[in-house]
Amino acid sequence: MVFVSFRINTIFMKILFLSAVTLLSCTIAQAQNLHLTLFGGISNYQGDLQSKRFTFEQAKAAFGIGALYEFSDKLYLRANLNFGKVAGDDKISGKYLSRNLSFSSPVTDIHLGLEYDLLNLYERSVTPFVFAGISAFHFNPSAIDSAGRKVFLQGLGTEGQGFYQGRTKYNLTTMALPFGGGLKLALSENIRIRFEIGIRKTFTDYLDDVSTTYADETLLLINNGQRAVDLAFRGDELKATATAYPAAGIKRGNPGSKDWYYFTGVGISFRLAPKYGNGGGSGKTGCPVNIY
């Protein structure tokens, strides 16, 4: 079942990628309607090691490329490929200090969706905008062990995945629902600056490798090895307040709440084939006339 699910998610990600490529190739003939976008900013997440919806304290750098196809003056089809990193640390979030867990993970996100300007940028200089769609993303959480080595966590089965109480190893490629919005500033008909907040609601609780309860320590050792035990609970590494590995069934995470991640930053868009004169559509002049 895990292999089948992985194949489905991988195929879905490929479909989104091919759709984005098709969007680009099929609109070259109508290049005046196609805007290329560049994005730079930060990425972060909300989950079992970071409970706040938004925080800059553990944010990492992110960047992306994309395209907008202009259906009308206010409605666009968007395709984006974003790269970022998410991370969390109990020492920083401060909620579960005795657990002493931490992680980081790259995130590769590709999505398709619709974007809508609340005002017409051929008549105004500034407009709010909103967007929504569907995403596929790949992640791979890791941690730094007590010896300073980077260790990827999914293969360890830190919660007993693969043998314990029917738990299976989670997929590293899965789906999300992207939505968000921001503000656009038209420098001209062909160049626009944008500030964007993009949120992703995922369908996994393992972006941070933490979800449910502790597996039995002895069984975890026998089945998944000492490294899985060492990284399942790290409270014993705390010098001042070290505690023993928790009993089986003690809460490790919150399985009732899936993980989220988001991208926040600024971008710029360029029309592929510039418009001149009265190219703004519907008989409008070439440049924005006011902001009122």
GUGUVEX-865622 format. One record per residue (C-alpha): residue number from 1; residue in three letters; x, y, z. Coordinates in steps of 0.2 Angstrom, whole numbers, plus 5000, padded with zeros to 4 digits. Layout:
<rs>
<r resi="NUM" resn="ALA" xx="X" yy="Y" zz="Z"/>
...
</rs>
This chain:
<rs>
<r resi="1" resn="MET" xx="5000" yy="5000" zz="5000"/>
<r resi="2" resn="VAL" xx="5014" yy="5012" zz="5004"/>
<r resi="3" resn="PHE" xx="5022" yy="5009" zz="4987"/>
<r resi="4" resn="VAL" xx="5006" yy="5011" zz="4978"/>
<r resi="5" resn="SER" xx="5003" yy="5028" zz="4987"/>
<r resi="6" resn="PHE" xx="5020" yy="5034" zz="4984"/>
<r resi="7" resn="ARG" xx="5018" yy="5030" zz="4965"/>
<r resi="8" resn="ILE" xx="5001" yy="5039" zz="4965"/>
<r resi="9" resn="ASN" xx="5009" yy="5054" zz="4973"/>
<r resi="10" resn="THR" xx="5024" yy="5054" zz="4962"/>
<r resi="11" resn="ILE" xx="5014" yy="5052" zz="4946"/>
<r resi="12" resn="PHE" xx="5003" yy="5067" zz="4952"/>
<r resi="13" resn="MET" xx="5018" yy="5078" zz="4955"/>
<r resi="14" resn="LYS" xx="5024" yy="5074" zz="4937"/>
<r resi="15" resn="ILE" xx="5007" yy="5078" zz="4930"/>
<r resi="16" resn="LEU" xx="5007" yy="5095" zz="4938"/>
<r resi="17" resn="PHE" xx="5025" yy="5098" zz="4931"/>
<r resi="18" resn="LEU" xx="5020" yy="5093" zz="4914"/>
<r resi="19" resn="SER" xx="5004" yy="5104" zz="4915"/>
<r resi="20" resn="ALA" xx="5015" yy="5118" zz="4920"/>
<r resi="21" resn="VAL" xx="5027" yy="5115" zz="4905"/>
<r resi="22" resn="THR" xx="5011" yy="5113" zz="4894"/>
<r resi="23" resn="LEU" xx="5005" yy="5130" zz="4900"/>
<r resi="24" resn="LEU" xx="5021" yy="5138" zz="4895"/>
<r resi="25" resn="SER" xx="5023" yy="5129" zz="4878"/>
<r resi="26" resn="CYS" xx="5005" yy="5131" zz="4873"/>
<r resi="27" resn="THR" xx="5004" yy="5150" zz="4876"/>
<r resi="28" resn="ILE" xx="5020" yy="5155" zz="4867"/>
<r resi="29" resn="ALA" xx="5008" yy="5159" zz="4852"/>
<r resi="30" resn="GLN" xx="4999" yy="5171" zz="4864"/>
<r resi="31" resn="ALA" xx="5014" yy="5178" zz="4872"/>
<r resi="32" resn="GLN" xx="5006" yy="5194" zz="4877"/>
<r resi="33" resn="ASN" xx="4995" yy="5185" zz="4889"/>
<r resi="34" resn="LEU" xx="5009" yy="5176" zz="4898"/>
<r resi="35" resn="HIS" xx="5019" yy="5183" zz="4912"/>
<r resi="36" resn="LEU" xx="5035" yy="5175" zz="4919"/>
<r resi="37" resn="THR" xx="5037" yy="5177" zz="4938"/>
<r resi="38" resn="LEU" xx="5052" yy="5176" zz="4950"/>
<r resi="39" resn="PHE" xx="5050" yy="5175" zz="4969"/>
<r resi="40" resn="GLY" xx="5062" yy="5177" zz="4984"/>
<r resi="41" resn="GLY" xx="5058" yy="5176" zz="5002"/>
<r resi="42" resn="ILE" xx="5056" yy="5164" zz="5017"/>
<r resi="43" resn="SER" xx="5048" yy="5148" zz="5021"/>
<r resi="44" resn="ASN" xx="5042" yy="5141" zz="5037"/>
<r resi="45" resn="TYR" xx="5030" yy="5128" zz="5044"/>
<r resi="46" resn="GLN" xx="5017" yy="5124" zz="5058"/>
<r resi="47" resn="GLY" xx="5017" yy="5107" zz="5066"/>
<r resi="48" resn="ASP" xx="5022" yy="5097" zz="5081"/>
<r resi="49" resn="LEU" xx="5039" yy="5107" zz="5083"/>
<r resi="50" resn="GLN" xx="5032" yy="5124" zz="5079"/>
<r resi="51" resn="SER" xx="5014" yy="5127" zz="5085"/>
<r resi="52" resn="LYS" xx="5013" yy="5146" zz="5079"/>
<r resi="53" resn="ARG" xx="5004" yy="5149" zz="5063"/>
<r resi="54" resn="PHE" xx="5017" yy="5162" zz="5057"/>
<r resi="55" resn="THR" xx="5034" yy="5164" zz="5064"/>
<r resi="56" resn="PHE" xx="5050" yy="5172" zz="5058"/>
<r resi="57" resn="GLU" xx="5060" yy="5165" zz="5072"/>
<r resi="58" resn="GLN" xx="5064" yy="5148" zz="5063"/>
<r resi="59" resn="ALA" xx="5061" yy="5154" zz="5045"/>
<r resi="60" resn="LYS" xx="5073" yy="5149" zz="5031"/>
<r resi="61" resn="ALA" xx="5076" yy="5156" zz="5013"/>
<r resi="62" resn="ALA" xx="5065" yy="5152" zz="4999"/>
<r resi="63" resn="PHE" xx="5064" yy="5156" zz="4980"/>
<r resi="64" resn="GLY" xx="5053" yy="5151" zz="4965"/>
<r resi="65" resn="ILE" xx="5049" yy="5153" zz="4947"/>
<r resi="66" resn="GLY" xx="5033" yy="5153" zz="4938"/>
<r resi="67" resn="ALA" xx="5021" yy="5159" zz="4925"/>
<r resi="68" resn="LEU" xx="5004" yy="5168" zz="4925"/>
<r resi="69" resn="TYR" xx="4992" yy="5166" zz="4910"/>
<r resi="70" resn="GLU" xx="4980" yy="5181" zz="4908"/>
<r resi="71" resn="PHE" xx="4963" yy="5175" zz="4905"/>
<r resi="72" resn="SER" xx="4956" yy="5192" zz="4907"/>
<r resi="73" resn="ASP" xx="4961" yy="5209" zz="4915"/>
<r resi="74" resn="LYS" xx="4959" yy="5201" zz="4933"/>
<r resi="75" resn="LEU" xx="4959" yy="5182" zz="4931"/>
<r resi="76" resn="TYR" xx="4975" yy="5172" zz="4929"/>
<r resi="77" resn="LEU" xx="4980" yy="5154" zz="4928"/>
<r resi="78" resn="ARG" xx="4996" yy="5152" zz="4938"/>
<r resi="79" resn="ALA" xx="5010" yy="5138" zz="4939"/>
<r resi="80" resn="ASN" xx="5024" yy="5139" zz="4951"/>
<r resi="81" resn="LEU" xx="5039" yy="5129" zz="4956"/>
<r resi="82" resn="ASN" xx="5045" yy="5134" zz="4974"/>
<r resi="83" resn="PHE" xx="5061" yy="5129" zz="4983"/>
<r resi="84" resn="GLY" xx="5062" yy="5131" zz="5002"/>
<r resi="85" resn="LYS" xx="5067" yy="5124" zz="5019"/>
<r resi="86" resn="VAL" xx="5057" yy="5121" zz="5035"/>
<r resi="87" resn="ALA" xx="5064" yy="5118" zz="5052"/>
<r resi="88" resn="GLY" xx="5058" yy="5116" zz="5070"/>
<r resi="89" resn="ASP" xx="5067" yy="5115" zz="5087"/>
<r resi="90" resn="ASP" xx="5059" yy="5112" zz="5104"/>
<r resi="91" resn="LYS" xx="5072" yy="5122" zz="5112"/>
<r resi="92" resn="ILE" xx="5066" yy="5137" zz="5102"/>
<r resi="93" resn="SER" xx="5048" yy="5134" zz="5102"/>
<r resi="94" resn="GLY" xx="5049" yy="5131" zz="5121"/>
<r resi="95" resn="LYS" xx="5033" yy="5120" zz="5122"/>
<r resi="96" resn="TYR" xx="5040" yy="5103" zz="5124"/>
<r resi="97" resn="LEU" xx="5058" yy="5106" zz="5131"/>
<r resi="98" resn="SER" xx="5059" yy="5089" zz="5139"/>
<r resi="99" resn="ARG" xx="5056" yy="5081" zz="5122"/>
<r resi="100" resn="ASN" xx="5071" yy="5090" zz="5114"/>
<r resi="101" resn="LEU" xx="5067" yy="5086" zz="5096"/>
<r resi="102" resn="SER" xx="5073" yy="5096" zz="5081"/>
<r resi="103" resn="PHE" xx="5072" yy="5094" zz="5062"/>
<r resi="104" resn="SER" xx="5075" yy="5102" zz="5046"/>
<r resi="105" resn="SER" xx="5068" yy="5097" zz="5028"/>
<r resi="106" resn="PRO" xx="5070" yy="5104" zz="5011"/>
<r resi="107" resn="VAL" xx="5053" yy="5107" zz="5002"/>
<r resi="108" resn="THR" xx="5050" yy="5107" zz="4983"/>
<r resi="109" resn="ASP" xx="5033" yy="5113" zz="4979"/>
<r resi="110" resn="ILE" xx="5024" yy="5113" zz="4962"/>
<r resi="111" resn="HIS" xx="5007" yy="5120" zz="4960"/>
<r resi="112" resn="LEU" xx="4993" yy="5125" zz="4948"/>
<r resi="113" resn="GLY" xx="4979" yy="5137" zz="4952"/>
<r resi="114" resn="LEU" xx="4969" yy="5152" zz="4949"/>
<r resi="115" resn="GLU" xx="4974" yy="5170" zz="4954"/>
<r resi="116" resn="TYR" xx="4962" yy="5184" zz="4955"/>
<r resi="117" resn="ASP" xx="4965" yy="5203" zz="4956"/>
<r resi="118" resn="LEU" xx="4952" yy="5213" zz="4966"/>
<r resi="119" resn="LEU" xx="4955" yy="5228" zz="4955"/>
<r resi="120" resn="ASN" xx="4960" yy="5230" zz="4937"/>
<r resi="121" resn="LEU" xx="4979" yy="5234" zz="4935"/>
<r resi="122" resn="TYR" xx="4976" yy="5242" zz="4918"/>
<r resi="123" resn="GLU" xx="4965" yy="5255" zz="4927"/>
<r resi="124" resn="ARG" xx="4974" yy="5256" zz="4944"/>
<r resi="125" resn="SER" xx="4992" yy="5255" zz="4950"/>
<r resi="126" resn="VAL" xx="4989" yy="5244" zz="4965"/>
<r resi="127" resn="THR" xx="4978" yy="5229" zz="4969"/>
<r resi="128" resn="PRO" xx="4976" yy="5216" zz="4982"/>
<r resi="129" resn="PHE" xx="4975" yy="5198" zz="4974"/>
<r resi="130" resn="VAL" xx="4970" yy="5181" zz="4980"/>
<r resi="131" resn="PHE" xx="4974" yy="5163" zz="4974"/>
<r resi="132" resn="ALA" xx="4970" yy="5145" zz="4977"/>
<r resi="133" resn="GLY" xx="4974" yy="5128" zz="4968"/>
<r resi="134" resn="ILE" xx="4982" yy="5112" zz="4971"/>
<r resi="135" resn="SER" xx="5000" yy="5107" zz="4975"/>
<r resi="136" resn="ALA" xx="5012" yy="5092" zz="4975"/>
<r resi="137" resn="PHE" xx="5027" yy="5093" zz="4986"/>
<r resi="138" resn="HIS" xx="5043" yy="5083" zz="4991"/>
<r resi="139" resn="PHE" xx="5051" yy="5084" zz="5008"/>
<r resi="140" resn="ASN" xx="5064" yy="5073" zz="5018"/>
<r resi="141" resn="PRO" xx="5066" yy="5077" zz="5036"/>
<r resi="142" resn="SER" xx="5083" yy="5076" zz="5045"/>
<r resi="143" resn="ALA" xx="5091" yy="5079" zz="5062"/>
<r resi="144" resn="ILE" xx="5108" yy="5082" zz="5068"/>
<r resi="145" resn="ASP" xx="5113" yy="5068" zz="5080"/>
<r resi="146" resn="SER" xx="5123" yy="5070" zz="5096"/>
<r resi="147" resn="ALA" xx="5139" yy="5066" zz="5086"/>
<r resi="148" resn="GLY" xx="5135" yy="5081" zz="5074"/>
<r resi="149" resn="ARG" xx="5130" yy="5069" zz="5060"/>
<r resi="150" resn="LYS" xx="5115" yy="5073" zz="5048"/>
<r resi="151" resn="VAL" xx="5103" yy="5059" zz="5049"/>
<r resi="152" resn="PHE" xx="5087" yy="5057" zz="5038"/>
<r resi="153" resn="LEU" xx="5073" yy="5052" zz="5049"/>
<r resi="154" resn="GLN" xx="5059" yy="5044" zz="5038"/>
<r resi="155" resn="GLY" xx="5069" yy="5028" zz="5035"/>
<r resi="156" resn="LEU" xx="5072" yy="5026" zz="5054"/>
<r resi="157" resn="GLY" xx="5054" yy="5024" zz="5058"/>
<r resi="158" resn="THR" xx="5056" yy="5034" zz="5075"/>
<r resi="159" resn="GLU" xx="5037" yy="5030" zz="5080"/>
<r resi="160" resn="GLY" xx="5039" yy="5012" zz="5075"/>
<r resi="161" resn="GLN" xx="5033" yy="5013" zz="5057"/>
<r resi="162" resn="GLY" xx="5035" yy="4997" zz="5048"/>
<r resi="163" resn="PHE" xx="5031" yy="4986" zz="5063"/>
<r resi="164" resn="TYR" xx="5022" yy="4994" zz="5077"/>
<r resi="165" resn="GLN" xx="5003" yy="4994" zz="5079"/>
<r resi="166" resn="GLY" xx="5000" yy="4995" zz="5060"/>
<r resi="167" resn="ARG" xx="5010" yy="5011" zz="5058"/>
<r resi="168" resn="THR" xx="5017" yy="5012" zz="5040"/>
<r resi="169" resn="LYS" xx="5031" yy="5023" zz="5034"/>
<r resi="170" resn="TYR" xx="5025" yy="5040" zz="5028"/>
<r resi="171" resn="ASN" xx="5027" yy="5046" zz="5010"/>
<r resi="172" resn="LEU" xx="5040" yy="5059" zz="5006"/>
<r resi="173" resn="THR" xx="5030" yy="5065" zz="4991"/>
<r resi="174" resn="THR" xx="5012" yy="5070" zz="4994"/>
<r resi="175" resn="MET" xx="4999" yy="5083" zz="4991"/>
<r resi="176" resn="ALA" xx="4994" yy="5100" zz="4998"/>
<r resi="177" resn="LEU" xx="4981" yy="5114" zz="4995"/>
<r resi="178" resn="PRO" xx="4989" yy="5130" zz="4992"/>
<r resi="179" resn="PHE" xx="4980" yy="5147" zz="4995"/>
<r resi="180" resn="GLY" xx="4984" yy="5165" zz="4999"/>
<r resi="181" resn="GLY" xx="4986" yy="5182" zz="4993"/>
<r resi="182" resn="GLY" xx="4995" yy="5198" zz="4993"/>
<r resi="183" resn="LEU" xx="4997" yy="5215" zz="4984"/>
<r resi="184" resn="LYS" xx="5003" yy="5219" zz="4967"/>
<r resi="185" resn="LEU" xx="5011" yy="5236" zz="4961"/>
<r resi="186" resn="ALA" xx="5010" yy="5239" zz="4942"/>
<r resi="187" resn="LEU" xx="5026" yy="5248" zz="4936"/>
<r resi="188" resn="SER" xx="5019" yy="5247" zz="4919"/>
<r resi="189" resn="GLU" xx="5008" yy="5236" zz="4908"/>
<r resi="190" resn="ASN" xx="5022" yy="5223" zz="4907"/>
<r resi="191" resn="ILE" xx="5031" yy="5224" zz="4924"/>
<r resi="192" resn="ARG" xx="5023" yy="5221" zz="4941"/>
<r resi="193" resn="ILE" xx="5030" yy="5220" zz="4959"/>
<r resi="194" resn="ARG" xx="5021" yy="5208" zz="4971"/>
<r resi="195" resn="PHE" xx="5021" yy="5204" zz="4989"/>
<r resi="196" resn="GLU" xx="5014" yy="5187" zz="4993"/>
<r resi="197" resn="ILE" xx="5009" yy="5175" zz="5007"/>
<r resi="198" resn="GLY" xx="5006" yy="5158" zz="5001"/>
<r resi="199" resn="ILE" xx="5000" yy="5145" zz="5013"/>
<r resi="200" resn="ARG" xx="5000" yy="5126" zz="5011"/>
<r resi="201" resn="LYS" xx="4988" yy="5114" zz="5020"/>
<r resi="202" resn="THR" xx="4995" yy="5097" zz="5019"/>
<r resi="203" resn="PHE" xx="4988" yy="5080" zz="5021"/>
<r resi="204" resn="THR" xx="5003" yy="5073" zz="5031"/>
<r resi="205" resn="ASP" xx="5008" yy="5075" zz="5049"/>
<r resi="206" resn="TYR" xx="5026" yy="5069" zz="5046"/>
<r resi="207" resn="LEU" xx="5034" yy="5085" zz="5039"/>
<r resi="208" resn="ASP" xx="5043" yy="5086" zz="5055"/>
<r resi="209" resn="ASP" xx="5044" yy="5067" zz="5058"/>
<r resi="210" resn="VAL" xx="5033" yy="5068" zz="5073"/>
<r resi="211" resn="SER" xx="5014" yy="5063" zz="5074"/>
<r resi="212" resn="THR" xx="5008" yy="5051" zz="5087"/>
<r resi="213" resn="THR" xx="5014" yy="5042" zz="5102"/>
<r resi="214" resn="TYR" xx="5030" yy="5034" zz="5107"/>
<r resi="215" resn="ALA" xx="5033" yy="5016" zz="5102"/>
<r resi="216" resn="ASP" xx="5039" yy="5004" zz="5115"/>
<r resi="217" resn="GLU" xx="5058" yy="5007" zz="5117"/>
<r resi="218" resn="THR" xx="5063" yy="4989" zz="5118"/>
<r resi="219" resn="LEU" xx="5053" yy="4984" zz="5102"/>
<r resi="220" resn="LEU" xx="5059" yy="5000" zz="5093"/>
<r resi="221" resn="LEU" xx="5077" yy="4995" zz="5097"/>
<r resi="222" resn="ILE" xx="5075" yy="4977" zz="5091"/>
<r resi="223" resn="ASN" xx="5065" yy="4981" zz="5075"/>
<r resi="224" resn="ASN" xx="5073" yy="4998" zz="5070"/>
<r resi="225" resn="GLY" xx="5089" yy="4999" zz="5079"/>
<r resi="226" resn="GLN" xx="5098" yy="5010" zz="5091"/>
<r resi="227" resn="ARG" xx="5098" yy="5026" zz="5080"/>
<r resi="228" resn="ALA" xx="5079" yy="5026" zz="5079"/>
<r resi="229" resn="VAL" xx="5078" yy="5025" zz="5098"/>
<r resi="230" resn="ASP" xx="5091" yy="5039" zz="5100"/>
<r resi="231" resn="LEU" xx="5081" yy="5051" zz="5088"/>
<r resi="232" resn="ALA" xx="5064" yy="5046" zz="5094"/>
<r resi="233" resn="PHE" xx="5067" yy="5055" zz="5111"/>
<r resi="234" resn="ARG" xx="5081" yy="5066" zz="5115"/>
<r resi="235" resn="GLY" xx="5077" yy="5072" zz="5132"/>
<r resi="236" resn="ASP" xx="5091" yy="5061" zz="5139"/>
<r resi="237" resn="GLU" xx="5103" yy="5072" zz="5130"/>
<r resi="238" resn="LEU" xx="5099" yy="5087" zz="5141"/>
<r resi="239" resn="LYS" xx="5112" yy="5089" zz="5154"/>
<r resi="240" resn="ALA" xx="5102" yy="5099" zz="5167"/>
<r resi="241" resn="THR" xx="5085" yy="5090" zz="5165"/>
<r resi="242" resn="ALA" xx="5089" yy="5074" zz="5157"/>
<r resi="243" resn="THR" xx="5074" yy="5061" zz="5158"/>
<r resi="244" resn="ALA" xx="5072" yy="5043" zz="5152"/>
<r resi="245" resn="TYR" xx="5063" yy="5037" zz="5136"/>
<r resi="246" resn="PRO" xx="5044" yy="5039" zz="5139"/>
<r resi="247" resn="ALA" xx="5033" yy="5023" zz="5141"/>
<r resi="248" resn="ALA" xx="5025" yy="5016" zz="5126"/>
<r resi="249" resn="GLY" xx="5009" yy="5026" zz="5122"/>
<r resi="250" resn="ILE" xx="5014" yy="5043" zz="5129"/>
<r resi="251" resn="LYS" xx="5010" yy="5057" zz="5118"/>
<r resi="252" resn="ARG" xx="5024" yy="5062" zz="5106"/>
<r resi="253" resn="GLY" xx="5014" yy="5073" zz="5094"/>
<r resi="254" resn="ASN" xx="4997" yy="5077" zz="5089"/>
<r resi="255" resn="PRO" xx="4990" yy="5066" zz="5075"/>
<r resi="256" resn="GLY" xx="4973" yy="5076" zz="5075"/>
<r resi="257" resn="SER" xx="4982" yy="5091" zz="5067"/>
<r resi="258" resn="LYS" xx="4991" yy="5090" zz="5050"/>
<r resi="259" resn="ASP" xx="5006" yy="5100" zz="5046"/>
<r resi="260" resn="TRP" xx="5006" yy="5116" zz="5036"/>
<r resi="261" resn="TYR" xx="5020" yy="5126" zz="5027"/>
<r resi="262" resn="TYR" xx="5021" yy="5143" zz="5019"/>
<r resi="263" resn="PHE" xx="5031" yy="5155" zz="5008"/>
<r resi="264" resn="THR" xx="5031" yy="5173" zz="5011"/>
<r resi="265" resn="GLY" xx="5041" yy="5186" zz="5000"/>
<r resi="266" resn="VAL" xx="5042" yy="5197" zz="4986"/>
<r resi="267" resn="GLY" xx="5042" yy="5194" zz="4967"/>
<r resi="268" resn="ILE" xx="5042" yy="5202" zz="4950"/>
<r resi="269" resn="SER" xx="5033" yy="5197" zz="4934"/>
<r resi="270" resn="PHE" xx="5037" yy="5201" zz="4916"/>
<r resi="271" resn="ARG" xx="5025" yy="5200" zz="4902"/>
<r resi="272" resn="LEU" xx="5033" yy="5188" zz="4889"/>
<r resi="273" resn="ALA" xx="5029" yy="5199" zz="4874"/>
<r resi="274" resn="PRO" xx="5027" yy="5217" zz="4879"/>
<r resi="275" resn="LYS" xx="5011" yy="5227" zz="4875"/>
<r resi="276" resn="TYR" xx="5012" yy="5245" zz="4869"/>
<r resi="277" resn="GLY" xx="5000" yy="5259" zz="4866"/>
<r resi="278" resn="ASN" xx="4982" yy="5253" zz="4868"/>
<r resi="279" resn="GLY" xx="4987" yy="5235" zz="4872"/>
<r resi="280" resn="GLY" xx="4979" yy="5235" zz="4889"/>
<r resi="281" resn="GLY" xx="4963" yy="5227" zz="4883"/>
<r resi="282" resn="SER" xx="4946" yy="5233" zz="4882"/>
<r resi="283" resn="GLY" xx="4951" yy="5250" zz="4875"/>
<r resi="284" resn="LYS" xx="4962" yy="5255" zz="4890"/>
<r resi="285" resn="THR" xx="4977" yy="5266" zz="4889"/>
<r resi="286" resn="GLY" xx="4994" yy="5258" zz="4891"/>
<r resi="287" resn="CYS" xx="4999" yy="5263" zz="4909"/>
<r resi="288" resn="PRO" xx="4989" yy="5264" zz="4926"/>
<r resi="289" resn="VAL" xx="4981" yy="5280" zz="4928"/>
<r resi="290" resn="ASN" xx="4978" yy="5282" zz="4947"/>
<r resi="291" resn="ILE" xx="4977" yy="5272" zz="4963"/>
<r resi="292" resn="TYR" xx="4960" yy="5277" zz="4968"/>
</rs>
